[in-house]
Amino acid sequence: MTIDVPGVVVVDTRPAADGGIMLHLREVAGQTTTLDSGNVKTWTDLESATEVNALGDTIQDGIESLELRPYDVRFVQLRFAPPPQ
């Protein structure tokens, strides 16, 4: 997976408790920026994205994009489509 957004750093990734992976993101350039499907590339189809808190509790389900303010810290859970048979 790659995130093609200047100033956005993936601090940590880990398996999510209920499937998928959890990303810890940080904006480090001091500029407002937006993540969406156009600048997040994955090795397989993305099924859903959910903004969560540090414990993995849902903040907003089914997000299409995520705005990061200057020096913002966010957590996102990504779920991927099952591989084709």
JOPEVEN-V26105 format. One record per residue. N is the residue number from 0. SS is DSSP state (~ for helix, > for strand, _ for the rest). PSI is psi as a letter, one per 20 degrees, with the letter a starting at -180 (NA if undefined). Layout:
BEGIN
n=N ss=SS psi=PSI
n=N ss=SS psi=PSI
END
This chain:
BEGIN
n=0 ss=_ psi=q
n=1 ss=> psi=q
n=2 ss=> psi=o
n=3 ss=_ psi=m
n=4 ss=_ psi=o
n=5 ss=_ psi=p
n=6 ss=_ psi=i
n=7 ss=> psi=p
n=8 ss=> psi=p
n=9 ss=> psi=o
n=10 ss=> psi=h
n=11 ss=> psi=q
n=12 ss=> psi=q
n=13 ss=> psi=q
n=14 ss=> psi=p
n=15 ss=_ psi=q
n=16 ss=_ psi=h
n=17 ss=_ psi=k
n=18 ss=_ psi=q
n=19 ss=_ psi=a
n=20 ss=> psi=q
n=21 ss=> psi=p
n=22 ss=> psi=p
n=23 ss=> psi=o
n=24 ss=> psi=q
n=25 ss=> psi=p
n=26 ss=> psi=p
n=27 ss=_ psi=i
n=28 ss=_ psi=i
n=29 ss=_ psi=k
n=30 ss=_ psi=q
n=31 ss=_ psi=p
n=32 ss=> psi=r
n=33 ss=> psi=p
n=34 ss=> psi=p
n=35 ss=> psi=a
n=36 ss=_ psi=i
n=37 ss=_ psi=h
n=38 ss=_ psi=j
n=39 ss=> psi=o
n=40 ss=> psi=p
n=41 ss=_ psi=r
n=42 ss=_ psi=i
n=43 ss=_ psi=r
n=44 ss=_ psi=p
n=45 ss=> psi=p
n=46 ss=> psi=g
n=47 ss=> psi=q
n=48 ss=> psi=p
n=49 ss=> psi=p
n=50 ss=> psi=p
n=51 ss=> psi=r
n=52 ss=_ psi=a
n=53 ss=_ psi=h
n=54 ss=_ psi=i
n=55 ss=_ psi=j
n=56 ss=_ psi=p
n=57 ss=> psi=p
n=58 ss=> psi=g
n=59 ss=> psi=p
n=60 ss=_ psi=q
n=61 ss=_ psi=l
n=62 ss=_ psi=q
n=63 ss=_ psi=h
n=64 ss=> psi=r
n=65 ss=> psi=p
n=66 ss=> psi=p
n=67 ss=> psi=p
n=68 ss=_ psi=r
n=69 ss=_ psi=p
n=70 ss=_ psi=k
n=71 ss=_ psi=q
n=72 ss=> psi=p
n=73 ss=> psi=q
n=74 ss=> psi=p
n=75 ss=> psi=p
n=76 ss=> psi=p
n=77 ss=> psi=p
n=78 ss=> psi=q
n=79 ss=> psi=q
n=80 ss=_ psi=q
n=81 ss=_ psi=q
n=82 ss=_ psi=q
n=83 ss=_ psi=q
n=84 ss=_ psi=NA
END
